[in-house]
């Protein structure tokens, strides 16, 4: 059996490890992060060329099933995979880690709406953890930002007042608490990525009674099969 695993997440690496070598897994990475953590088995890096390109690639590679275990905000590849698999008649599954409970967070639908909320609420020292792609929305907001990202964003999109912290999780609660206290943070902005790797910032914010602005996840394509754990994904593949 040949499985295309759309990856780049901890869940994707865990799934590849569970399946290899009994299943021929081809893990696909977008290639946007330098020196990524690589899964076991075959790895390809780069895009497919949209829906049409992916559909042709599935046929040429003789893929029997596709598992999309990309980041919850990787909406473009998720939509393309759903369309390509439907057209090609290839079984398709989305492995979507559970979202974080909204709790008392201010829930918004986009980075732009999050930036507008920061400005409207007049937060002054903001811990911004939405990832490199969302930073541009905050460029003109009059606040100081502690920006944490895996790779450096384009300097042209950075807010005028900021500190850039390049790091990769997982993060620990005590470290997050110390970071927010030391930088005198008064609000946290995040995407609802889910999972344990970056959850500690929410726990630290709750301890410090800081407001959290949370960008909600984009909806999944209609009608896709979805599971929430690696075990469930293994079961889905085993059934085929």
MOQUIVEN-V698919 format. One record per residue. N is the residue number from 1. RES is the residue in one letter. SS is DSSP state (~ for helix, > for strand, _ for the rest). OMEGA is omega in whole degrees, -180 to 180 (* if undefined). Layout:
n res ss omega
N RES SS OMEGA
N RES SS OMEGA
//
This chain:
n res ss omega
1 X _ 179
2 X > -177
3 X > 170
4 X > -179
5 X > 177
6 X > -165
7 X _ -175
8 X _ 180
9 X _ 176
10 X ~ 178
11 X ~ 179
12 X ~ 179
13 X ~ 179
14 X ~ 179
15 X ~ 178
16 X ~ -180
17 X ~ 179
18 X ~ -174
19 X ~ -176
20 X _ 5
21 X _ -177
22 X _ 179
23 X _ 176
24 X > -178
25 X > 173
26 X > -180
27 X > -180
28 X > 178
29 X > -177
30 X _ 179
31 X _ -178
32 X _ -178
33 X _ 178
34 X _ 178
35 X _ -179
36 X _ 172
37 X _ -174
38 X _ 175
39 X _ 173
40 X _ 178
41 X _ -178
42 X > -179
43 X > 171
44 X > -177
45 X > 178
46 X _ -178
47 X _ -178
48 X _ -176
49 X _ 177
50 X ~ -176
51 X ~ -177
52 X ~ 179
53 X ~ 179
54 X ~ 179
55 X ~ 178
56 X ~ -179
57 X ~ 179
58 X ~ -180
59 X ~ -178
60 X ~ -178
61 X ~ 180
62 X _ -177
63 X _ -179
64 X _ -179
65 X > 179
66 X > 172
67 X > 178
68 X > 178
69 X _ 180
70 X _ 178
71 X _ -178
72 X _ 180
73 X _ 177
74 X _ -169
75 X ~ -175
76 X ~ -179
77 X ~ 178
78 X ~ 178
79 X ~ 180
80 X ~ -180
81 X ~ 180
82 X ~ -180
83 X ~ -178
84 X ~ -180
85 X ~ 177
86 X ~ 180
87 X ~ -176
88 X ~ -178
89 X _ -180
90 X _ 177
91 X > -170
92 X > -179
93 X > 172
94 X > 173
95 X > -175
96 X _ 178
97 X _ -179
98 X _ 177
99 X _ 173
100 X _ 172
101 X _ -179
102 X _ -180
103 X _ -179
104 X _ -177
105 X _ 170
106 X > -173
107 X > 179
108 X > -174
109 X _ -175
110 X _ 174
111 X ~ 180
112 X ~ 178
113 X ~ 176
114 X ~ 178
115 X ~ 178
116 X ~ 179
117 X ~ 178
118 X ~ -180
119 X ~ -177
120 X ~ -180
121 X ~ 179
122 X _ 172
123 X _ -174
124 X _ -179
125 X > -167
126 X > 173
127 X > -174
128 X > -175
129 X > -178
130 X _ -178
131 X _ -174
132 X ~ -173
133 X ~ -176
134 X ~ -171
135 X ~ -175
136 X ~ -178
137 X ~ -175
138 X ~ -172
139 X _ -174
140 X _ -180
141 X _ -178
142 X _ 178
143 X _ 173
144 X > -175
145 X > 163
146 X > -174
147 X > 177
148 X > -179
149 X > 179
150 X _ 179
151 X _ -176
152 X _ 175
153 X _ 175
154 X _ -179
155 X ~ -177
156 X ~ -177
157 X ~ -176
158 X _ 174
159 X _ -176
160 X _ -180
161 X _ -176
162 X > 166
163 X > -178
164 X > -179
165 X > -179
166 X > -180
167 X _ -179
168 X _ -179
169 X _ 13
170 X _ -179
171 X _ -178
172 X _ -177
173 X ~ -177
174 X ~ 178
175 X ~ 179
176 X ~ 179
177 X ~ 179
178 X ~ -180
179 X ~ -177
180 X ~ 177
181 X ~ -177
182 X ~ -179
183 X _ 179
184 X _ -179
185 X _ 177
186 X _ 174
187 X > 179
188 X > 176
189 X > -176
190 X > 168
191 X > -180
192 X _ -177
193 X _ -176
194 X _ 177
195 X _ -175
196 X _ -171
197 X _ -177
198 X _ -178
199 X _ -174
200 X ~ -180
201 X ~ 178
202 X ~ 178
203 X ~ 178
204 X ~ 178
205 X ~ 178
206 X ~ 178
207 X ~ -178
208 X _ -180
209 X _ 179
210 X _ 173
211 X > 178
212 X > 173
213 X > -173
214 X > 176
215 X > -178
216 X _ -179
217 X _ 170
218 X _ -180
219 X _ 175
220 X _ 176
221 X _ -178
222 X _ 171
223 X _ -179
224 X _ 173
225 X > -175
226 X > 171
227 X > -174
228 X _ -179
229 X _ 177
230 X ~ 179
231 X ~ 179
232 X ~ 179
233 X ~ 176
234 X ~ 179
235 X ~ 180
236 X ~ 180
237 X ~ -180
238 X ~ -179
239 X _ 180
240 X _ *
//
